[in-house]
C-alpha cells in the first residue's frame, strides 16, 4: 500500500495528479492482471501510443507503476508493472508528533532476525549474494547465518519475531500495524498458487490472507543480478495488517473482530509477531517473505504503533 499525506505535499500532488484522468486509471486497471508494454496498453485502450507513453511517464513519476526497458525485435520496449494494490491519502496533520499528543513508534525488523520458527520443505533462504543455508533442510533455519537472510521461503509452518515496544510508560495505544512484502511458495513460481497466510500477534490470530500466487514473471525491483537469473520467485505483494480498538483490517478492509484489547500490549515490553500457514489451512501454498534487498519494496517487516502520549 502506498501511504502519502500532508507531510509529503509534493508527493501527494504527484499521486493526486496521476489519478486525475480516466486514461491513467484505465492503465492501472489493465496492469492489475499482468505487466504490459506500451503498445499492448495502447491497443487495449484504443489510444495512440504517444498518449499512452505520456501517461505512463506521469504514473511512473508518481511511483504508481514501475517500468523496465527490455530487448525487442526492433530496439527496446518499455514494460509497465503496477507498484501498489492500494493508495492511502492522509489529509489530516495529526499523524506524527502533533499537538494533541498523537505519536508514531516505528521499527523495521530484518526478516532474518526471527526469534523462533517451525518450517517444512520446500524451504530455504538467501542473501543478495548467495544461498546462506542448505535448501530444504529445516534444521538449517536454526543456523546463526539466518540473520543475514534477504528472502525466506517455506511450504508450511511459521516464523516468529520479537519486536521491541519502546513507547513512554502510560501511553495509550490507538492502533498497531504490520507491513510486509509476501506471496505464496510454489515450485519455481506459479501465479495461480493460492496460500492461506495467517498472522498472529501475542499469540492471537488477527487475520488470514489468501495469497493468489508466487510471482516470477519478471525481475523484482531490488533483486540482485544473481537472484534475477534464477527461475524462481522474484517479487511479492505489500500487505498491511492493522489492529485498533474496534477491529483488524488488511489493507483497510476488515478481516476479523480482534481488537487492541485482545493483544494485551500494555502487559509486555515487546510484541510477538508470527507469520505462517496453519496445518488445517484450506490452501497450504507456503510463504515467501521478502527483505529490503529483494522484491519490489525496499523494506523488511515494518511495525508502526500509533499512540497518545500520557503526558498530554
Helices and strands as residue ranges (DSSP letters): E 2-5, G 6-8, H 9-18, H 22-30, E 36-37, H 38-45, H 49-61, E 65-71, E 76-82, E 87-90, E 102-109, E 116-126, G 138-142, G 144-148, E 151-164, E 172-183, E 195-201, E 204-211, H 225-228, E 237-244, E 248-250, E 253-256, H 260-263, G 265-267, E 270-277, E 287-290, E 301-308
